[in-house]
């Protein structure tokens, strides 16, 4: 009997989770163009509800895995200029296309032809980003480098206290959004 390599297992697991994530995006309605545009126009809060639920579940799950020694956090440095510029580019792309990478892939999977154009743009943008990465590392990435920041550290509270308070706030917010 041959043993399957670990990279194969990780890739297979990643594909299974990716398909499951796409399925959940599709079932949640956030792969539909009209739902996404409705969010941008502040008419439909489906996307916010799905994202807040994902943040809540991931935060609690990762916190418990971390305190039990199952995962280790690898905090990336906060680079203010890169974060702002990247956020603006992402936001403009989202507003123009009506998709973000995850919802675009899910929309493509459900047969949305507009998503093909979006995914081609995503690949093109990724190529341009890769080509410019040498330049951005020397310039934009150095502007406003704040090091490895976390919200609990910035707020000056312990991680456990932050998780409890933030989970409570997100739960209350989700409750009120479910009424909208």
C-alpha beads as a LAMMPS data file, in Angstrom:
LAMMPS data file: protein, C-alpha beads

180 atoms
179 bonds

1 atom types
1 bond types

-500.0 500.0 xlo xhi
-500.0 500.0 ylo yhi
-500.0 500.0 zlo zhi

Masses

1 110.0

Atoms # bond

1 1 1 0.000 0.000 0.000
2 1 1 1.449 3.360 -1.010
3 1 1 1.472 6.248 1.379
4 1 1 0.020 9.493 0.020
5 1 1 2.372 12.454 0.438
6 1 1 1.584 15.215 2.932
7 1 1 1.513 17.994 0.294
8 1 1 -1.096 15.978 -1.611
9 1 1 -3.187 15.622 1.562
10 1 1 -2.949 19.353 2.252
11 1 1 -3.894 20.230 -1.321
12 1 1 -6.800 17.793 -1.262
13 1 1 -7.983 19.213 2.050
14 1 1 -7.636 22.763 0.681
15 1 1 -9.725 21.817 -2.367
16 1 1 -12.425 20.228 -0.197
17 1 1 -12.608 23.303 2.033
18 1 1 -12.567 25.566 -1.034
19 1 1 -15.498 23.747 -2.594
20 1 1 -17.342 23.812 0.734
21 1 1 -16.634 27.551 1.115
22 1 1 -17.876 28.215 -2.426
23 1 1 -20.978 26.147 -1.738
24 1 1 -21.693 28.198 1.391
25 1 1 -21.133 31.460 -0.491
26 1 1 -23.550 30.331 -3.183
27 1 1 -26.170 29.083 -0.712
28 1 1 -25.827 32.293 1.310
29 1 1 -26.653 34.267 -1.829
30 1 1 -23.447 36.271 -1.852
31 1 1 -22.352 34.963 -5.249
32 1 1 -25.265 36.735 -6.911
33 1 1 -24.475 39.997 -8.643
34 1 1 -27.704 41.703 -7.560
35 1 1 -27.079 40.813 -3.892
36 1 1 -23.539 42.199 -4.022
37 1 1 -24.583 45.403 -5.760
38 1 1 -27.489 45.703 -3.297
39 1 1 -24.913 45.631 -0.492
40 1 1 -22.842 48.347 -2.137
41 1 1 -25.985 50.461 -2.473
42 1 1 -26.935 49.703 1.174
43 1 1 -30.208 48.021 0.119
44 1 1 -29.378 44.406 0.945
45 1 1 -27.353 43.376 3.992
46 1 1 -26.934 39.694 3.112
47 1 1 -23.201 40.117 2.525
48 1 1 -22.652 41.876 5.865
49 1 1 -24.578 39.143 7.680
50 1 1 -22.558 36.382 6.010
51 1 1 -19.235 38.161 6.623
52 1 1 -19.996 38.964 10.270
53 1 1 -21.041 35.358 10.842
54 1 1 -17.805 34.146 9.210
55 1 1 -15.720 36.532 11.334
56 1 1 -17.495 35.437 14.516
57 1 1 -17.125 31.710 13.827
58 1 1 -13.498 32.029 12.654
59 1 1 -12.516 34.240 15.589
60 1 1 -13.996 31.885 18.180
61 1 1 -12.715 28.768 16.432
62 1 1 -9.179 30.056 15.983
63 1 1 -9.062 31.436 19.524
64 1 1 -9.994 28.056 20.994
65 1 1 -7.587 26.214 18.688
66 1 1 -4.842 28.666 19.676
67 1 1 -5.351 28.425 23.446
68 1 1 -5.343 24.628 23.128
69 1 1 -2.038 24.709 21.230
70 1 1 -3.459 23.425 17.926
71 1 1 -2.594 26.518 15.858
72 1 1 0.007 29.239 16.079
73 1 1 -0.743 32.748 14.853
74 1 1 1.573 34.297 12.278
75 1 1 0.820 38.017 12.383
76 1 1 1.840 39.931 9.279
77 1 1 3.269 43.442 9.652
78 1 1 0.861 46.355 9.339
79 1 1 1.983 48.548 6.460
80 1 1 -0.311 51.561 6.432
81 1 1 0.281 52.862 2.898
82 1 1 0.055 49.383 1.360
83 1 1 -3.112 48.608 3.335
84 1 1 -4.798 51.859 2.278
85 1 1 -3.743 51.614 -1.368
86 1 1 -4.650 47.920 -1.567
87 1 1 -8.008 48.597 0.080
88 1 1 -8.768 51.385 -2.392
89 1 1 -7.847 49.220 -5.398
90 1 1 -9.896 46.322 -4.002
91 1 1 -12.862 48.622 -3.289
92 1 1 -12.822 50.214 -6.729
93 1 1 -12.568 46.791 -8.371
94 1 1 -15.433 45.476 -6.230
95 1 1 -17.595 48.514 -7.014
96 1 1 -16.916 48.315 -10.763
97 1 1 -17.219 44.534 -11.134
98 1 1 -19.702 43.724 -8.398
99 1 1 -17.539 40.829 -7.192
100 1 1 -14.661 40.169 -4.834
101 1 1 -12.329 37.181 -5.465
102 1 1 -14.340 34.643 -3.446
103 1 1 -17.742 35.689 -4.716
104 1 1 -16.399 35.946 -8.268
105 1 1 -15.141 32.359 -8.152
106 1 1 -18.447 31.182 -6.662
107 1 1 -20.388 33.104 -9.337
108 1 1 -18.218 31.507 -12.019
109 1 1 -18.978 28.116 -10.502
110 1 1 -22.709 28.760 -10.729
111 1 1 -22.405 29.711 -14.403
112 1 1 -22.487 33.522 -14.281
113 1 1 -20.913 34.654 -17.564
114 1 1 -20.009 38.112 -16.203
115 1 1 -17.812 36.346 -13.655
116 1 1 -15.595 35.101 -16.514
117 1 1 -14.691 38.696 -17.356
118 1 1 -14.114 39.412 -13.661
119 1 1 -11.839 36.382 -13.234
120 1 1 -9.807 37.386 -16.308
121 1 1 -9.376 40.841 -14.747
122 1 1 -8.406 39.209 -11.451
123 1 1 -5.687 37.166 -13.158
124 1 1 -4.463 40.246 -15.054
125 1 1 -4.401 42.324 -11.882
126 1 1 -2.516 39.576 -10.051
127 1 1 0.076 39.518 -12.823
128 1 1 0.528 43.309 -12.654
129 1 1 0.813 43.112 -8.855
130 1 1 3.501 40.425 -9.124
131 1 1 5.442 42.448 -11.698
132 1 1 5.334 45.560 -9.490
133 1 1 6.109 43.751 -6.219
134 1 1 9.843 44.506 -6.365
135 1 1 9.111 48.225 -6.696
136 1 1 6.397 48.252 -4.017
137 1 1 8.599 46.412 -1.485
138 1 1 11.199 49.188 -1.756
139 1 1 8.721 52.079 -1.728
140 1 1 5.076 51.773 -0.682
141 1 1 5.656 48.896 1.776
142 1 1 8.090 51.040 3.752
143 1 1 5.637 53.932 4.227
144 1 1 3.938 53.617 7.592
145 1 1 5.360 50.239 8.636
146 1 1 3.820 49.702 12.099
147 1 1 5.119 46.196 12.733
148 1 1 2.957 43.292 13.835
149 1 1 -0.229 44.762 15.313
150 1 1 -3.327 43.074 16.666
151 1 1 -6.574 44.737 17.772
152 1 1 -6.193 43.570 21.396
153 1 1 -2.684 45.055 21.520
154 1 1 -3.783 48.348 19.954
155 1 1 -6.708 48.579 22.405
156 1 1 -4.508 47.542 25.328
157 1 1 -6.652 44.582 26.404
158 1 1 -5.985 40.876 26.732
159 1 1 -6.900 38.573 23.880
160 1 1 -9.470 36.636 25.946
161 1 1 -11.276 39.815 27.009
162 1 1 -11.213 41.141 23.446
163 1 1 -12.650 37.907 22.020
164 1 1 -15.479 37.863 24.586
165 1 1 -16.416 41.538 24.070
166 1 1 -16.043 41.472 20.281
167 1 1 -18.007 38.214 19.947
168 1 1 -20.788 39.751 22.038
169 1 1 -20.836 42.915 19.915
170 1 1 -20.898 40.896 16.676
171 1 1 -23.695 38.670 18.013
172 1 1 -25.814 41.702 18.962
173 1 1 -25.143 43.319 15.600
174 1 1 -26.102 40.104 13.784
175 1 1 -29.308 39.887 15.832
176 1 1 -30.353 43.393 14.813
177 1 1 -29.323 42.886 11.181
178 1 1 -31.449 39.742 11.028
179 1 1 -34.444 41.994 11.678
180 1 1 -33.632 44.166 8.639

Bonds

1 1 1 2
2 1 2 3
3 1 3 4
4 1 4 5
5 1 5 6
6 1 6 7
7 1 7 8
8 1 8 9
9 1 9 10
10 1 10 11
11 1 11 12
12 1 12 13
13 1 13 14
14 1 14 15
15 1 15 16
16 1 16 17
17 1 17 18
18 1 18 19
19 1 19 20
20 1 20 21
21 1 21 22
22 1 22 23
23 1 23 24
24 1 24 25
25 1 25 26
26 1 26 27
27 1 27 28
28 1 28 29
29 1 29 30
30 1 30 31
31 1 31 32
32 1 32 33
33 1 33 34
34 1 34 35
35 1 35 36
36 1 36 37
37 1 37 38
38 1 38 39
39 1 39 40
40 1 40 41
41 1 41 42
42 1 42 43
43 1 43 44
44 1 44 45
45 1 45 46
46 1 46 47
47 1 47 48
48 1 48 49
49 1 49 50
50 1 50 51
51 1 51 52
52 1 52 53
53 1 53 54
54 1 54 55
55 1 55 56
56 1 56 57
57 1 57 58
58 1 58 59
59 1 59 60
60 1 60 61
61 1 61 62
62 1 62 63
63 1 63 64
64 1 64 65
65 1 65 66
66 1 66 67
67 1 67 68
68 1 68 69
69 1 69 70
70 1 70 71
71 1 71 72
72 1 72 73
73 1 73 74
74 1 74 75
75 1 75 76
76 1 76 77
77 1 77 78
78 1 78 79
79 1 79 80
80 1 80 81
81 1 81 82
82 1 82 83
83 1 83 84
84 1 84 85
85 1 85 86
86 1 86 87
87 1 87 88
88 1 88 89
89 1 89 90
90 1 90 91
91 1 91 92
92 1 92 93
93 1 93 94
94 1 94 95
95 1 95 96
96 1 96 97
97 1 97 98
98 1 98 99
99 1 99 100
100 1 100 101
101 1 101 102
102 1 102 103
103 1 103 104
104 1 104 105
105 1 105 106
106 1 106 107
107 1 107 108
108 1 108 109
109 1 109 110
110 1 110 111
111 1 111 112
112 1 112 113
113 1 113 114
114 1 114 115
115 1 115 116
116 1 116 117
117 1 117 118
118 1 118 119
119 1 119 120
120 1 120 121
121 1 121 122
122 1 122 123
123 1 123 124
124 1 124 125
125 1 125 126
126 1 126 127
127 1 127 128
128 1 128 129
129 1 129 130
130 1 130 131
131 1 131 132
132 1 132 133
133 1 133 134
134 1 134 135
135 1 135 136
136 1 136 137
137 1 137 138
138 1 138 139
139 1 139 140
140 1 140 141
141 1 141 142
142 1 142 143
143 1 143 144
144 1 144 145
145 1 145 146
146 1 146 147
147 1 147 148
148 1 148 149
149 1 149 150
150 1 150 151
151 1 151 152
152 1 152 153
153 1 153 154
154 1 154 155
155 1 155 156
156 1 156 157
157 1 157 158
158 1 158 159
159 1 159 160
160 1 160 161
161 1 161 162
162 1 162 163
163 1 163 164
164 1 164 165
165 1 165 166
166 1 166 167
167 1 167 168
168 1 168 169
169 1 169 170
170 1 170 171
171 1 171 172
172 1 172 173
173 1 173 174
174 1 174 175
175 1 175 176
176 1 176 177
177 1 177 178
178 1 178 179
179 1 179 180
